[in-house]
Amino acid sequence: MEEKDKKLLLTEEDFDLAELKKRVWSPEDGAVVFFNGVVRNKNKGKRVKRLELQRYEGMTESELEKVKEEAINNFKINDILIVHRYGELEVGDNIVGIVASSPHREDAFEACKYCIDRLKEKVPLWKKETAEDGESQWLKEGGSSMGMVDISGKNNVPRSAKAEGKIELSTKSIETIEERKVKKGDVFQVAEISAIQAVKDTPNMLPHCHPIPIEGIDVNFDILGVDTIKVVCEVKAVYKTGVEMEALAGVNAALLTIWDMVKYIEKDEDGQYPTTRINDIMVKEKIKGEKDGS
């Protein structure tokens, strides 16, 4: 289907409502109703400079498709089109366009309202609002801030967390790792670097995690039997909140790196992974020390 014929679009490009009308109107329609959502210049008393929208590739379009089908099934409309933008948008830019056509206006109005309400309720789209003073915040649908837990009143405390996980591989992969003959390089060395980077990058992956001044990261690998590798990641810091998420991020990154580096060995003749497994990921230990007086 060509883009001009699609009845649902996720796009970084702007759209024109008059052009959208042409895609849904037919001679038997007595009404074409539009809903057009745009970026406003104020939210909670602050002047807004821009908005960034992020999608969950694949799932966002799938959920939008479900909303469209629900509208077609629930209302007496002949057609409906939904366009939603993502990326960086300025004040006044279009965000979403919904166009419904029907022999009678009531159904078209109701279908448009239903779609925007359902879109806000169930479609995975995330909004980052930047104010003119430079402050940014991620928003829930409806405009409320997702925020972060306020830890400003807490004291810095020595903290550590140890997380672990396992990956099951073929005997051939284990042997190739032990012999250091994997095509992409030394598996444990690369996986350790990946774990360290993931620990430091945790706040960028998990929006509610605070940026923590990490003081120590220790990553260890153990080969268990002929088909399993265990990864242990220990993280240390002196801060106001714990580091278990950082330790879990390190373990996951290391395990995924191992999989990536030996996937050419693990694949079967159909390109599948019939026996490769990541499992038993857990926080093994979390320690909170005494206040350091800071």
N, C-alpha and C positions, 0 to 999 in steps of 0.2 A: 504494500500500500504506500503510495506517495504521501509525503508530509502534508500536502495541500488537501488530501482526502481524510486525514486522520481526525478522529473525534475526541482525542485526548492527547495533550502535548505537555512534556516537560522540557523546558527550553531556557537557555541563557539569553535568548534574543527577545526583543520587545514584540508586542503584537498589536494589531489594529482591530478594534471591535467591529468596524464596518466589514472588514474582510472575514471575520469570524461568522458574521451573520450569513454571508454567502454560502457557508459550508453547511448550514442547518436549515435554511428557509426553503420551503416548497410552496407552490401555488395554493395548496389547500390550507396553509397556515394563516390564521387571522391575527396571530400575535407572535412576536419575537421579543423575549425579555432578556436583558443583560444584567449581570452583576460584574462590577469591576472594582477589585480591591487594589489600593495604591499605598505607597509609603507616605505616612504622615510625618509632620515635622515636630511633633511633641508627644511625649509619653511620660506620665507621672511627673509633670512639671519641668522636665528637662527637654531641651531642644535637640532633636535628632538630626544627625548628619548623614548617616547611611545605615543600611540594613544588609546583612549577609544571610542568605538562605542556603542551607545545606540539605541534600536529599540522601536517602538510603537507596543507592542505585539498585534498580530491579523491584524492590519492595514498594517504594513510593509510587511508581507507575502502576504496579499491581493493585494497590489499595485505591488509587484514584479510579482505576477501571471498575472496581467493585462499586464505588460510590455512583459512578455513571450508570451502571447497570441497575442499581437499586432505584435510581430516579426514573429510569425508563419503565421499570416494572411497577412502580408505585403511583405514577401520575399519567394522565392522559396527554402525553406529549408525543410529538412525531419524531423529535430528535433533540439531542443536547450535546454540547461540546464544552470541554474543560481544558483550559490552558493555565499552567502554573510555571512561574519563572523560578530560577535558583541562581546563585551567584551574588555578586555585590550590586546593590541597587541604591539609587539616590532618592531624596525626597521628591515625591511626585511621580516616580516611576511606577509602572504597572507591576502588580504582583500576581494577581489571578484574574482570569476572565472566564465567566460561565455564560453560555448563551443557550437558551431553550426555546424551541419553537412548538407551537400548538395551535389547533383551531380556535381555542379560547384562552383568554389571558390568565384566568385564575390558575389553571394547571401549570402554565409556564412560570408564573410568579412563585408558586409553591415549590416547583422543582428546583428553581435557582436557590431559594432559601434553604431547601433541604440539602442541596449539594454543598453549599458553603459551610453549613453547620456540621455536616458529617465529615467534611474535609478537615475542619479544625479538631474534630473529635478523634479521628482514627488514622489520618494519613501521616506517615513519619516525615516531617519536615521540621528543621531546627532553624531558629532565627537568632542571630547575633546583632544586637542593636548598639551602634556607636553614637555617643552624644557629641555635641560640639566641643565639650571640654576634654574630649579624648577618652572618657570612661566608656568601657564596653561591658555588656552583660548579655548572657544567653537568656532567651525568653521562652516561657511556656506559651501555648496557644491561649489567646485572650489577653496577652500582653504582660502577665505577671512575671517577675524575675524568678529564675530557677535558683539563683543565689548560691552561697556556700555557707557551711556551718561557721559561725563566728567563733574563732579561737583566740581572739585578741586578749581575753582575760586570763588565759592559761599561762603557766610558767613553762620555760624550757626544761625538759626532762630527758635524761638519756633513754633512748628507746632502741629496740632491736626486734627484728622479725625474721623468722626462717620459714621459707616455703619450699615445697618439693613437688615433683611430678615425675612421671615415667613415660617412656615411649617404647612400644614394642616394635621390633624390626625383624627382618629376616636374618638368619644366621650369616648369610653372605654379606649383608650390610654391616653387621657387627665385626666380622672378620676384616672387611675392607677398611673400616674405621680404625681398628687396632693396628693394622699394617700401614696406616697413613697413606692409603692409595686412592682415597676418594678424589674424583676429578676436580672438585671445587676447592680442595685444600684441606688443611687440618681441621676436622669437624669440631673438636672440643675448643680449639683456639678461637675459631670464628663464632661459635655458639656463646662463648664467654663474653666476647666483645658485644654481641647482640644483646645479651642479658644486661650488661652494664649500661648500654645505651638505653634500653627499655626502662630500667630503673630510673635513670635521670629524666626520661621523657614521659613518665607516668602522668603528670598533670596535663600534658597535651593530649593524652589519649582518654583520660577520665576527667570530665569537666568539673567534678566536685572535689577532686583531690587538690590539696594545697601544694604549692611548690616548696619542697622541703630541702634544706641544706644537707645533703647526704654526706656522711663522714666516712663510710666504709661499705664496700660491696665485696662479698666473697662468693664465688661460684665454683661448685664442685660437681664432678661427674663420676658415677660408678657404673660399671658394667655388671649386671646381675645375670648370671647364667649365660645362655647362648643367644638370648633374643631380647634383652631389656636393658635400657639405660636409664638410670635415675639421675635427675638433676636436683641439686639443692642450692638455693640462693639465699644468702643471709645479708640483710641490710641493717646498717646502724646510722643513727642520727641523734642529735641533741636538739629536740624541738618540742612544739606544743601539741603535736598529734602523732599518731603511730605511723609505721612504715610497712604494714602488712600488704597494702596494695602494691607498693613498689616491689616487694619481694615476689609477689605473685606475678607481676608484670615481667620480672626478670626470668622466672621459671618458664612462663609461657613462651617468651621470645626465644629462649635457648632451645626448648623442645621443638618449636616450629623451624628454627634454623637447622637443627639436626635433620628433621624430615625433608626440608628443602634440599639439603646437600646430598642426601642419598636417595632422592625420589626416583632417579633414573634406575636404581637397582631395585627399588621396591615395587615399581609398576609391573603388572602382568602384561600378557600379550595384547590385552584390550585397553591398556593404559589406565587400569584401575588399581586401587590399593586394597586388596582383599584381606590382608592381615595387619597392616600398619595401624597402630592405635596410640593415641595419647590418653593417659588416664591417671587417676589417683593424684590429681592436683589438689594441694591442701596447704593451709598454714599450719606448720608443724609446731611452731613456738612463737609466742609474742611476749616480750619483756618490757616492762615500764619501770625505769629506775627511780632513784631519788631526785628531788629537785636540786638543780645546781646553783640556785640562788640568783639566777639572772632574771 
